[in-house]
Amino acid sequence: MTQHDLSAELLAPDFYHYVSAPIATVAAGNDALVVDWPDGVQLSCHRFWLRENALGQGGIDPATREGIMDPSELSDAMQIAAFELNKSGDLRVTWAPQSADDSVISTYHSGWLRHIAEGKHLPESWVPAPEAWNASTLSAPPQRNAHAVVKDNDALCEMLNDLLRWGVCVLEQAPTEPGFLNELAARIGPVRDSNFGLLWDVRADVNLAGDAKTNTTANTGLRLGPHTDLPTREIPPGFQFLHCLINEADGGESTLTDGAALIEELKATCSDDYEILSTRRWVFFNRGPGIDHRFSAPIIDPLSGEGVPTIRAFYPVRAFPDMPDADVGEAYAALRRFHALADDPRFELTFRLGPGDILCFDNRRVMHGRKAFSGSGQRHLQGVYIDRDEILSTARAVNRARAARHKL
Ligand SMILES: [Fe+2]
């Protein structure tokens, strides 16, 4: 007989520590066991799901805590022969023997089952839900100290929560040495590369001669209206970090507009525009020697349908309508109103980045922009992208660690 209790402490199919949550009753359901807690919370566990999540014995590998059972190995003979609760209130399942000398008993941690019953296994768990904002409800981006975020996990947690809740955060008092973003990124996750490089510069010499070359409007002194970067990609970069090293130019103030708030406004006041913007497609196109990134998608792109849609709104690379000819006129009309709304002081924050500030924001949700700049002063920013998956993964890990420390 093989027991799945691999140590004195009952292990779970992942590496988190679970506080015991003794189950009150267990009953047979439809090809499943239904467990109930004393407060009425209930979880139905399909027998195949239980078999896949048996720690050891070909279910979950104790070393990697990953499933190792190919679905083709699941068989109709994998039946629950008996079930009970142990003294600690964990679930014990005796599996029907597959052969004469085979008998398997699996024990499932009550706290682990409870976290599933509470939905804490879902992707949206352990991180704050997005809250739409406008210029009245968020008068300035939340501010955090850059050194604290690099040194302290609670500060990192607060910053990531700001990014997931508001889509924006400004880190202050960072060193003004180039490359500091690499140190910050190392705290969060891998940097996303692009044809602009892992760590890219936003720098324009305002005295550039007319024949000077740059491959992006960002590296000019031109105004950049509210936009999101790299809509030419199937999944544009999730988050953007802009580190201000020098800002001596006249003008060049930064702007931010919450796309989540624009979507709410459109749905409430102009649902026709919302429908057009979220269904009519445009081809976005990075023109450059040796590159040809293109993607066709609507301005408000639901992508997977989860969470806030992705805003694709960088007019320098919006190249062609990809919709019936008859729709182009109304698509332009909706686009004009959308961009006017994005630049409306009711929705748009305007502020000036100073040396040592790092503007961090959700590049798929929050539209950013820049006023034109001129004069003799220099303006130099560096940027990195970090994908949403990395932000979410680190945010869940630090939120869970903090909850465990505070026994939340
Ligand atoms: Fe940009």
Residues whose N, C-alpha, C, O or C-beta is under 5 A from the ligand:
A	BS01	LIG	D229
